[in-house]
Amino acid sequence: MSQCGPTFLSHQLEKGTGDKTWLSRQDVDKRPSGIAIAASQQPEAGADVVSIDTTADRPVSAIDPFSHEFLRDPYPHHEALREAGPVVWLEQYGIWTMARHQEVRDALTDWQTYCSSAGVGLSDFRKEPPWRPPSIILEADPPLHTRTRAVLTRILSPAAINILRAAFEREAELLVARLVEQREFDGVRDLAEAYPLKVFPDAVGLSEDGRENLLPYGNMVFNSFGPRNDLFDTAMANAGPVRDWIMSKCSRAALAPGGLGMQIFGAVDAGELSEDEAGMLVRSFLSAGIDTTVYGLGNALHCFAGHPAQWNILRENPQLIRGAFEEVLRFEAPVQTFFRTTTRDVEVGGVRLGDGEKVLLFLAAANRDPRRWENAEKFDVRRRATGHMTFGTGIHGCVGQALARLESEAVFGALARRVASFEPTGEPTRRLNNTLRGLDTLPLRIVPA
């Protein structure tokens, strides 16, 4: 058995029956840290190739997708997992993973086989208690999911989003005007966090006091989808007061009339939800409605600062703003992963997955799958990025995605009118999270238009 080099960990193909596929040594050596292949030299003399058993029971990887090293730079590992096969066994956690676009999409759309009700993180709710009551939208399946989703879909309809547009655009213009006058700012703190923390709670109907708890709560939620590692422990350090504040905002008494939160309680009056269910849906808003947008806006700023030619294209073609944000979501997905749990035996790419097994879906790896995207590693605002997996797809596709798009259009529309370019004034720092990918700081200087 040969190895791909001393810096490569293993992903071996088990229980082979002898059929071989031949890869060049050059192709194998492209595999990044975390992957090597159980292989044998082709018998013909002088041929520099490696054989892979294509009828093996399963590819196995020693990669830890929740390690700091992986989270800082996941893309080489994503490539390795994609090339390993349609489904790979992660031996450290005893779970399956999929990283190719087709398989990720198929799993997300087949809720009958890949359920969410056992938890969309590593923990299996059928075997261990969750750290909080499960979400009745994210961590639910039909028929409960059908009923709760219908309420949120109506509240976040295109017509409802349009009602919010004027206020969102006004706040974006005010914020961008201040930043242009300021010239130097932190793209995360002063824009990517500041804007959603203003417009989203306003839309929900939250009072101003205590909004500083929203980001720590989201950090708790998204880190909880991974293992109980140091990122989870740090996020949960002040869990009690943060969780208490969140729960205090999930009642009628805490919400302003006319806001999205009170509209959810309107479904109680219409007989569609119970009072407790309405409070749970408001909690879901507060869990998922801030962090994902913060990370998305921060990633977009980072992309445009690092690709000034793409920002010039956007400024010259403002009609591309909506599509450009989709390309950001594809290229630098703020949501990297989600889990599902199998409900039956299922075969994927010739590999059998058993009933009740956890499957880690790499949304971000699917977004850069060359089987789906031409020049997948290139950031291109002219690309039609429809079909990226960042918002998921199927019945569990992100119910608030129209709201996130509205926020991005308002912010980058205002920036495109006022900012000629962004100049980095220091090295950005990354904010590690078991599920999300984004920055902690992004020092920038604005060159006014």
One Martini backbone bead per residue (centre of mass of N, CA, C, O) as a GRO file, in nm:
protein
  449
    1MET     BB    1   0.096   0.036   0.023
    2SER     BB    2   0.037   0.366  -0.063
    3GLN     BB    3   0.118   0.703  -0.021
    4CYS     BB    4   0.074   1.062  -0.072
    5GLY     BB    5   0.217   1.145   0.191
    6PRO     BB    6   0.297   1.272   0.507
    7THR     BB    7   0.053   1.504   0.502
    8PHE     BB    8  -0.153   1.268   0.471
    9LEU     BB    9  -0.430   1.143   0.543
   10SER     BB   10  -0.703   0.916   0.569
   11HIS     BB   11  -0.876   0.754   0.283
   12GLN     BB   12  -1.034   0.459   0.268
   13LEU     BB   13  -1.103   0.154   0.097
   14GLU     BB   14  -1.335  -0.085   0.173
   15LYS     BB   15  -1.400  -0.401   0.079
   16GLY     BB   16  -1.281  -0.507  -0.173
   17THR     BB   17  -1.317  -0.685  -0.513
   18GLY     BB   18  -1.099  -0.563  -0.757
   19ASP     BB   19  -1.192  -0.321  -0.895
   20LYS     BB   20  -1.039  -0.070  -1.111
   21THR     BB   21  -0.912   0.266  -1.085
   22TRP     BB   22  -0.708   0.493  -1.271
   23LEU     BB   23  -0.470   0.720  -1.143
   24SER     BB   24  -0.280   0.971  -1.133
   25ARG     BB   25  -0.037   1.090  -0.934
   26GLN     BB   26  -0.121   1.386  -0.973
   27ASP     BB   27  -0.415   1.357  -0.880
   28VAL     BB   28  -0.357   1.250  -0.596
   29ASP     BB   29  -0.165   1.498  -0.507
   30LYS     BB   30  -0.420   1.703  -0.488
   31ARG     BB   31  -0.481   1.597  -0.224
   32PRO     BB   32  -0.550   1.701   0.077
   33SER     BB   33  -0.556   1.732   0.384
   34GLY     BB   34  -0.717   1.415   0.497
   35ILE     BB   35  -0.609   1.251   0.232
   36ALA     BB   36  -0.593   0.909   0.142
   37ILE     BB   37  -0.511   0.603  -0.039
   38ALA     BB   38  -0.592   0.294  -0.091
   39ALA     BB   39  -0.317   0.141  -0.268
   40SER     BB   40  -0.176   0.036  -0.589
   41GLN     BB   41   0.040  -0.063  -0.809
   42GLN     BB   42   0.078  -0.088  -1.120
   43PRO     BB   43   0.231  -0.348  -1.290
   44GLU     BB   44   0.336  -0.171  -1.495
   45ALA     BB   45   0.615  -0.054  -1.603
   46GLY     BB   46   0.653   0.301  -1.542
   47ALA     BB   47   0.374   0.357  -1.414
   48ASP     BB   48   0.233   0.659  -1.263
   49VAL     BB   49   0.003   0.502  -1.063
   50VAL     BB   50  -0.323   0.463  -0.903
   51SER     BB   51  -0.541   0.247  -0.729
   52ILE     BB   52  -0.901   0.220  -0.710
   53ASP     BB   53  -1.163   0.078  -0.541
   54THR     BB   54  -1.488   0.089  -0.685
   55THR     BB   55  -1.621  -0.165  -0.493
   56ALA     BB   56  -1.621  -0.055  -0.235
   57ASP     BB   57  -1.794  -0.003   0.048
   58ARG     BB   58  -1.610   0.256   0.162
   59PRO     BB   59  -1.520   0.562   0.226
   60VAL     BB   60  -1.254   0.685   0.446
   61SER     BB   61  -1.220   0.949   0.699
   62ALA     BB   62  -1.005   1.159   0.924
   63ILE     BB   63  -1.153   1.403   0.913
   64ASP     BB   64  -1.215   1.721   1.092
   65PRO     BB   65  -1.482   1.950   1.047
   66PHE     BB   66  -1.424   2.091   1.362
   67SER     BB   67  -1.162   2.201   1.325
   68HIS     BB   68  -0.969   2.472   1.304
   69GLU     BB   69  -0.822   2.403   1.043
   70PHE     BB   70  -1.072   2.352   0.875
   71LEU     BB   71  -1.235   2.622   0.931
   72ARG     BB   72  -1.023   2.819   0.808
   73ASP     BB   73  -0.980   2.591   0.549
   74PRO     BB   74  -1.209   2.395   0.378
   75TYR     BB   75  -1.163   2.357   0.062
   76PRO     BB   76  -0.957   2.124   0.036
   77HIS     BB   77  -1.144   1.923   0.187
   78HIS     BB   78  -1.382   1.934   0.000
   79GLU     BB   79  -1.237   1.819  -0.243
   80ALA     BB   80  -1.161   1.551  -0.117
   81LEU     BB   81  -1.453   1.455  -0.058
   82ARG     BB   82  -1.561   1.468  -0.343
   83GLU     BB   83  -1.336   1.268  -0.465
   84ALA     BB   84  -1.396   1.015  -0.287
   85GLY     BB   85  -1.720   1.049  -0.309
   86PRO     BB   86  -2.064   1.057  -0.261
   87VAL     BB   87  -1.978   0.893   0.006
   88VAL     BB   88  -1.851   0.937   0.349
   89TRP     BB   89  -1.666   0.813   0.619
   90LEU     BB   90  -1.645   0.946   0.951
   91GLU     BB   91  -1.457   0.806   1.197
   92GLN     BB   92  -1.463   1.005   1.443
   93TYR     BB   93  -1.808   1.013   1.441
   94GLY     BB   94  -1.980   0.800   1.287
   95ILE     BB   95  -2.036   0.929   0.990
   96TRP     BB   96  -2.178   1.074   0.722
   97THR     BB   97  -2.086   1.224   0.396
   98MET     BB   98  -2.163   1.505   0.174
   99ALA     BB   99  -2.013   1.710  -0.121
  100ARG     BB  100  -2.196   1.685  -0.354
  101HIS     BB  101  -2.442   1.835  -0.520
  102GLN     BB  102  -2.637   1.604  -0.589
  103GLU     BB  103  -2.645   1.465  -0.307
  104VAL     BB  104  -2.727   1.707  -0.140
  105ARG     BB  105  -2.987   1.771  -0.290
  106ASP     BB  106  -3.125   1.496  -0.259
  107ALA     BB  107  -3.134   1.498   0.053
  108LEU     BB  108  -3.294   1.768   0.092
  109THR     BB  109  -3.553   1.659  -0.085
  110ASP     BB  110  -3.555   1.381   0.104
  111TRP     BB  111  -3.732   1.374   0.391
  112GLN     BB  112  -3.815   1.073   0.421
  113THR     BB  113  -3.501   0.978   0.447
  114TYR     BB  114  -3.401   1.279   0.549
  115CYS     BB  115  -3.428   1.390   0.853
  116SER     BB  116  -3.492   1.662   1.107
  117SER     BB  117  -3.626   1.552   1.386
  118ALA     BB  118  -3.326   1.442   1.493
  119GLY     BB  119  -3.166   1.670   1.391
  120VAL     BB  120  -2.923   1.922   1.240
  121GLY     BB  121  -2.708   1.774   1.402
  122LEU     BB  122  -2.512   1.550   1.565
  123SER     BB  123  -2.736   1.512   1.737
  124ASP     BB  124  -2.968   1.265   1.864
  125PHE     BB  125  -3.290   1.307   1.979
  126ARG     BB  126  -3.344   0.987   2.026
  127LYS     BB  127  -3.073   0.965   2.238
  128GLU     BB  128  -3.065   1.283   2.316
  129PRO     BB  129  -3.097   1.569   2.471
  130PRO     BB  130  -3.157   1.876   2.407
  131TRP     BB  131  -3.058   2.204   2.501
  132ARG     BB  132  -3.331   2.259   2.356
  133PRO     BB  133  -3.613   2.300   2.226
  134PRO     BB  134  -3.713   2.213   1.939
  135SER     BB  135  -3.767   2.313   1.640
  136ILE     BB  136  -4.081   2.362   1.445
  137ILE     BB  137  -3.905   2.398   1.163
  138LEU     BB  138  -3.605   2.285   1.147
  139GLU     BB  139  -3.680   2.024   1.364
  140ALA     BB  140  -3.902   1.926   1.140
  141ASP     BB  141  -4.176   1.737   1.017
  142PRO     BB  142  -4.414   1.603   0.875
  143PRO     BB  143  -4.693   1.777   0.970
  144LEU     BB  144  -4.581   2.013   1.140
  145HIS     BB  145  -4.414   2.166   0.927
  146THR     BB  146  -4.648   2.241   0.738
  147ARG     BB  147  -4.793   2.431   0.940
  148THR     BB  148  -4.560   2.627   1.021
  149ARG     BB  149  -4.463   2.707   0.736
  150ALA     BB  150  -4.724   2.843   0.635
  151VAL     BB  151  -4.707   3.085   0.821
  152LEU     BB  152  -4.425   3.197   0.736
  153THR     BB  153  -4.480   3.222   0.432
  154ARG     BB  154  -4.695   3.441   0.461
  155ILE     BB  155  -4.532   3.654   0.630
  156LEU     BB  156  -4.288   3.613   0.388
  157SER     BB  157  -4.397   3.736   0.152
  158PRO     BB  158  -4.353   3.940  -0.109
  159ALA     BB  159  -4.548   4.154  -0.001
  160ALA     BB  160  -4.423   4.176   0.284
  161ILE     BB  161  -4.138   4.256   0.193
  162ASN     BB  162  -4.220   4.522   0.045
  163ILE     BB  163  -4.302   4.674   0.304
  164LEU     BB  164  -3.991   4.677   0.411
  165ARG     BB  165  -3.812   4.821   0.199
  166ALA     BB  166  -3.805   5.124   0.273
  167ALA     BB  167  -3.675   5.089   0.557
  168PHE     BB  168  -3.421   4.934   0.467
  169GLU     BB  169  -3.313   5.151   0.269
  170ARG     BB  170  -3.293   5.384   0.467
  171GLU     BB  171  -3.090   5.251   0.667
  172ALA     BB  172  -2.868   5.203   0.457
  173GLU     BB  173  -2.817   5.497   0.378
  174LEU     BB  174  -2.739   5.600   0.660
  175LEU     BB  175  -2.502   5.409   0.712
  176VAL     BB  176  -2.329   5.468   0.459
  177ALA     BB  177  -2.295   5.769   0.506
  178ARG     BB  178  -2.132   5.737   0.767
  179LEU     BB  179  -1.899   5.564   0.646
  180VAL     BB  180  -1.803   5.767   0.435
  181GLU     BB  181  -1.731   5.987   0.643
  182GLN     BB  182  -1.534   5.799   0.809
  183ARG     BB  183  -1.388   5.575   0.598
  184GLU     BB  184  -1.309   5.407   0.852
  185PHE     BB  185  -1.377   5.050   0.914
  186ASP     BB  186  -1.564   4.775   1.031
  187GLY     BB  187  -1.729   4.544   0.843
  188VAL     BB  188  -1.862   4.394   1.078
  189ARG     BB  189  -1.945   4.587   1.310
  190ASP     BB  190  -2.043   4.852   1.120
  191LEU     BB  191  -2.229   4.655   0.921
  192ALA     BB  192  -2.295   4.341   0.936
  193GLU     BB  193  -2.417   4.395   1.227
  194ALA     BB  194  -2.565   4.673   1.243
  195TYR     BB  195  -2.792   4.631   1.036
  196PRO     BB  196  -2.948   4.372   1.133
  197LEU     BB  197  -2.974   4.483   1.438
  198LYS     BB  198  -3.192   4.687   1.331
  199VAL     BB  199  -3.402   4.576   1.109
  200PHE     BB  200  -3.496   4.302   1.223
  201PRO     BB  201  -3.610   4.374   1.505
  202ASP     BB  202  -3.802   4.583   1.396
  203ALA     BB  203  -3.971   4.382   1.223
  204VAL     BB  204  -4.053   4.196   1.466
  205GLY     BB  205  -4.084   4.391   1.746
  206LEU     BB  206  -3.843   4.485   1.909
  207SER     BB  207  -3.686   4.616   2.145
  208GLU     BB  208  -3.386   4.775   2.214
  209ASP     BB  209  -3.341   4.614   2.454
  210GLY     BB  210  -3.096   4.348   2.440
  211ARG     BB  211  -2.975   4.298   2.143
  212GLU     BB  212  -2.690   4.180   2.232
  213ASN     BB  213  -2.814   3.873   2.250
  214LEU     BB  214  -2.843   3.768   1.957
  215LEU     BB  215  -2.556   3.674   1.877
  216PRO     BB  216  -2.499   3.473   2.110
  217TYR     BB  217  -2.738   3.291   2.043
  218GLY     BB  218  -2.659   3.210   1.758
  219ASN     BB  219  -2.386   3.089   1.845
  220MET     BB  220  -2.510   2.865   2.008
  221VAL     BB  221  -2.681   2.725   1.794
  222PHE     BB  222  -2.456   2.671   1.568
  223ASN     BB  223  -2.257   2.518   1.761
  224SER     BB  224  -2.463   2.283   1.845
  225PHE     BB  225  -2.433   2.118   1.563
  226GLY     BB  226  -2.191   2.016   1.683
  227PRO     BB  227  -1.970   1.939   1.889
  228ARG     BB  228  -1.838   1.926   2.224
  229ASN     BB  229  -1.644   2.176   2.201
  230ASP     BB  230  -1.482   2.473   2.242
  231LEU     BB  231  -1.693   2.635   2.084
  232PHE     BB  232  -1.934   2.549   2.250
  233ASP     BB  233  -1.834   2.626   2.534
  234THR     BB  234  -1.798   2.929   2.474
  235ALA     BB  235  -2.093   2.988   2.381
  236MET     BB  236  -2.215   2.865   2.674
  237ALA     BB  237  -2.103   3.041   2.915
  238ASN     BB  238  -2.380   3.254   2.894
  239ALA     BB  239  -2.660   3.107   2.851
  240GLY     BB  240  -2.876   3.183   3.056
  241PRO     BB  241  -2.929   3.495   3.009
  242VAL     BB  242  -2.970   3.475   2.704
  243ARG     BB  243  -3.207   3.275   2.701
  244ASP     BB  244  -3.395   3.441   2.881
  245TRP     BB  245  -3.421   3.681   2.689
  246ILE     BB  246  -3.536   3.537   2.449
  247MET     BB  247  -3.790   3.418   2.591
  248SER     BB  248  -3.904   3.707   2.671
  249LYS     BB  249  -3.954   3.768   2.338
  250CYS     BB  250  -4.192   3.517   2.293
  251SER     BB  251  -4.429   3.724   2.346
  252ARG     BB  252  -4.678   3.939   2.313
  253ALA     BB  253  -4.581   4.155   2.526
  254ALA     BB  254  -4.287   4.195   2.363
  255LEU     BB  255  -4.453   4.293   2.105
  256ALA     BB  256  -4.517   4.476   1.842
  257PRO     BB  257  -4.740   4.603   1.656
  258GLY     BB  258  -4.721   4.461   1.319
  259GLY     BB  259  -4.516   4.263   1.344
  260LEU     BB  260  -4.393   3.957   1.282
  261GLY     BB  261  -4.450   3.842   1.561
  262MET     BB  262  -4.760   3.919   1.577
  263GLN     BB  263  -4.835   3.759   1.322
  264ILE     BB  264  -4.793   3.486   1.449
  265PHE     BB  265  -5.015   3.530   1.671
  266GLY     BB  266  -5.244   3.550   1.462
  267ALA     BB  267  -5.250   3.234   1.415
  268VAL     BB  268  -5.386   3.174   1.682
  269ASP     BB  269  -5.654   3.328   1.631
  270ALA     BB  270  -5.696   3.134   1.360
  271GLY     BB  271  -5.610   2.824   1.453
  272GLU     BB  272  -5.300   2.735   1.360
  273LEU     BB  273  -5.191   2.789   1.655
  274SER     BB  274  -5.039   2.785   1.938
  275GLU     BB  275  -4.900   2.973   2.175
  276ASP     BB  276  -4.638   2.809   2.198
  277GLU     BB  277  -4.576   2.791   1.893
  278ALA     BB  278  -4.540   3.091   1.847
  279GLY     BB  279  -4.297   3.127   2.035
  280MET     BB  280  -4.115   2.927   1.876
  281LEU     BB  281  -4.112   3.094   1.609
  282VAL     BB  282  -3.982   3.344   1.723
  283ARG     BB  283  -3.725   3.200   1.810
  284SER     BB  284  -3.642   3.122   1.523
  285PHE     BB  285  -3.599   3.404   1.425
  286LEU     BB  286  -3.375   3.474   1.649
  287SER     BB  287  -3.176   3.243   1.561
  288ALA     BB  288  -3.165   3.282   1.214
  289GLY     BB  289  -3.192   3.611   1.136
  290ILE     BB  290  -2.884   3.715   1.189
  291ASP     BB  291  -2.612   3.555   1.152
  292THR     BB  292  -2.637   3.480   0.851
  293THR     BB  293  -2.635   3.779   0.755
  294VAL     BB  294  -2.376   3.872   0.881
  295TYR     BB  295  -2.195   3.670   0.732
  296GLY     BB  296  -2.284   3.746   0.443
  297LEU     BB  297  -2.199   4.047   0.446
  298GLY     BB  298  -1.904   4.002   0.526
  299ASN     BB  299  -1.831   3.821   0.283
  300ALA     BB  300  -1.896   4.030   0.067
  301LEU     BB  301  -1.691   4.244   0.147
  302HIS     BB  302  -1.446   4.059   0.116
  303CYS     BB  303  -1.483   3.999  -0.183
  304PHE     BB  304  -1.474   4.300  -0.287
  305ALA     BB  305  -1.195   4.370  -0.163
  306GLY     BB  306  -1.049   4.117  -0.320
  307HIS     BB  307  -1.241   4.207  -0.595
  308PRO     BB  308  -1.241   4.497  -0.754
  309ALA     BB  309  -1.348   4.423  -1.039
  310GLN     BB  310  -1.626   4.325  -0.937
  311TRP     BB  311  -1.716   4.597  -0.819
  312ASN     BB  312  -1.709   4.752  -1.085
  313ILE     BB  313  -1.922   4.585  -1.227
  314LEU     BB  314  -2.149   4.647  -1.025
  315ARG     BB  315  -2.153   4.958  -1.054
  316GLU     BB  316  -2.208   4.944  -1.371
  317ASN     BB  317  -2.431   4.693  -1.280
  318PRO     BB  318  -2.686   4.710  -1.063
  319GLN     BB  319  -2.859   4.461  -1.167
  320LEU     BB  320  -2.643   4.251  -1.018
  321ILE     BB  321  -2.685   4.249  -0.709
  322ARG     BB  322  -2.851   3.999  -0.654
  323GLY     BB  323  -2.664   3.793  -0.802
  324ALA     BB  324  -2.407   3.859  -0.639
  325PHE     BB  325  -2.508   3.743  -0.370
  326GLU     BB  326  -2.536   3.456  -0.472
  327GLU     BB  327  -2.231   3.427  -0.525
  328VAL     BB  328  -2.145   3.461  -0.238
  329LEU     BB  329  -2.307   3.217  -0.127
  330ARG     BB  330  -2.145   3.017  -0.297
  331PHE     BB  331  -1.839   3.098  -0.241
  332GLU     BB  332  -1.921   3.213   0.077
  333ALA     BB  333  -2.072   3.033   0.286
  334PRO     BB  334  -2.225   3.090   0.584
  335VAL     BB  335  -2.351   2.806   0.542
  336GLN     BB  336  -2.193   2.489   0.551
  337THR     BB  337  -2.391   2.303   0.737
  338PHE     BB  338  -2.593   1.997   0.767
  339PHE     BB  339  -2.809   1.766   0.910
  340ARG     BB  340  -2.912   1.423   0.887
  341THR     BB  341  -3.151   1.139   0.917
  342THR     BB  342  -3.210   0.827   0.868
  343THR     BB  343  -3.519   0.616   0.801
  344ARG     BB  344  -3.349   0.420   0.611
  345ASP     BB  345  -3.236   0.228   0.390
  346VAL     BB  346  -2.965   0.348   0.167
  347GLU     BB  347  -2.841   0.414  -0.161
  348VAL     BB  348  -2.509   0.563  -0.241
  349GLY     BB  349  -2.304   0.501  -0.483
  350GLY     BB  350  -2.303   0.185  -0.369
  351VAL     BB  351  -2.375   0.276  -0.074
  352ARG     BB  352  -2.476   0.173   0.244
  353LEU     BB  353  -2.726   0.312   0.445
  354GLY     BB  354  -2.854   0.316   0.744
  355ASP     BB  355  -3.071   0.325   0.981
  356GLY     BB  356  -3.015   0.601   1.188
  357GLU     BB  357  -2.807   0.792   1.033
  358LYS     BB  358  -2.571   1.027   1.010
  359VAL     BB  359  -2.567   1.329   0.789
  360LEU     BB  360  -2.326   1.533   0.638
  361LEU     BB  361  -2.389   1.842   0.477
  362PHE     BB  362  -2.199   2.013   0.224
  363LEU     BB  363  -2.288   2.303   0.102
  364ALA     BB  364  -2.014   2.442   0.023
  365ALA     BB  365  -1.908   2.208  -0.152
  366ALA     BB  366  -2.141   2.208  -0.356
  367ASN     BB  367  -2.081   2.511  -0.451
  368ARG     BB  368  -1.778   2.384  -0.571
  369ASP     BB  369  -1.872   2.188  -0.785
  370PRO     BB  370  -1.755   2.100  -1.100
  371ARG     BB  371  -2.016   1.938  -1.185
  372ARG     BB  372  -2.190   2.223  -1.166
  373TRP     BB  373  -1.940   2.430  -1.194
  374GLU     BB  374  -1.784   2.667  -1.363
  375ASN     BB  375  -1.529   2.783  -1.218
  376ALA     BB  376  -1.580   2.737  -0.896
  377GLU     BB  377  -1.316   2.915  -0.778
  378LYS     BB  378  -1.470   3.163  -0.895
  379PHE     BB  379  -1.543   3.504  -0.867
  380ASP     BB  380  -1.870   3.591  -1.028
  381VAL     BB  381  -2.117   3.831  -1.080
  382ARG     BB  382  -2.223   3.700  -1.364
  383ARG     BB  383  -2.320   3.464  -1.240
  384ARG     BB  384  -2.549   3.194  -1.225
  385ALA     BB  385  -2.619   3.085  -0.888
  386THR     BB  386  -2.839   2.910  -0.920
  387GLY     BB  387  -2.838   2.626  -0.688
  388HIS     BB  388  -2.743   2.681  -0.437
  389MET     BB  389  -2.712   2.549  -0.083
  390THR     BB  390  -2.728   2.770   0.147
  391PHE     BB  391  -3.063   2.758   0.171
  392GLY     BB  392  -3.122   2.516   0.053
  393THR     BB  393  -3.390   2.270  -0.002
  394GLY     BB  394  -3.702   2.227  -0.015
  395ILE     BB  395  -3.897   2.221   0.270
  396HIS     BB  396  -3.616   2.340   0.429
  397GLY     BB  397  -3.587   2.591   0.312
  398CYS     BB  398  -3.525   2.904   0.368
  399VAL     BB  399  -3.777   3.115   0.485
  400GLY     BB  400  -3.580   3.398   0.503
  401GLN     BB  401  -3.438   3.466   0.222
  402ALA     BB  402  -3.585   3.728   0.131
  403LEU     BB  403  -3.477   3.900   0.364
  404ALA     BB  404  -3.175   3.872   0.302
  405ARG     BB  405  -3.194   3.994   0.018
  406LEU     BB  406  -3.298   4.268   0.101
  407GLU     BB  407  -3.055   4.351   0.272
  408SER     BB  408  -2.840   4.327   0.046
  409GLU     BB  409  -2.965   4.526  -0.156
  410ALA     BB  410  -2.962   4.774   0.025
  411VAL     BB  411  -2.660   4.784   0.092
  412PHE     BB  412  -2.530   4.750  -0.206
  413GLY     BB  413  -2.679   4.982  -0.331
  414ALA     BB  414  -2.559   5.206  -0.152
  415LEU     BB  415  -2.259   5.142  -0.204
  416ALA     BB  416  -2.255   5.168  -0.519
  417ARG     BB  417  -2.324   5.483  -0.510
  418ARG     BB  418  -2.065   5.569  -0.292
  419VAL     BB  419  -1.844   5.337  -0.372
  420ALA     BB  420  -1.551   5.268  -0.541
  421SER     BB  421  -1.383   5.136  -0.292
  422PHE     BB  422  -1.194   4.885  -0.109
  423GLU     BB  423  -0.950   4.909   0.161
  424PRO     BB  424  -0.732   4.742   0.323
  425THR     BB  425  -0.594   4.796   0.676
  426GLY     BB  426  -0.594   4.481   0.739
  427GLU     BB  427  -0.623   4.185   0.887
  428PRO     BB  428  -0.839   3.956   0.892
  429THR     BB  429  -1.062   3.781   1.111
  430ARG     BB  430  -1.177   3.480   1.227
  431ARG     BB  431  -1.495   3.316   1.293
  432LEU     BB  432  -1.550   3.040   1.465
  433ASN     BB  433  -1.774   2.768   1.356
  434ASN     BB  434  -1.954   2.472   1.327
  435THR     BB  435  -2.141   2.613   1.073
  436LEU     BB  436  -2.010   2.884   1.020
  437ARG     BB  437  -1.882   3.146   0.785
  438GLY     BB  438  -1.654   3.407   0.899
  439LEU     BB  439  -1.599   3.721   1.048
  440ASP     BB  440  -1.468   3.939   1.305
  441THR     BB  441  -1.275   4.112   1.116
  442LEU     BB  442  -1.275   4.419   0.875
  443PRO     BB  443  -1.051   4.629   0.767
  444LEU     BB  444  -1.151   4.951   0.622
  445ARG     BB  445  -1.146   5.163   0.326
  446ILE     BB  446  -1.298   5.431   0.173
  447VAL     BB  447  -1.371   5.513  -0.167
  448PRO     BB  448  -1.525   5.752  -0.298
  449ALA     BB  449  -1.740   5.833  -0.572
   0.00000   0.00000   0.00000
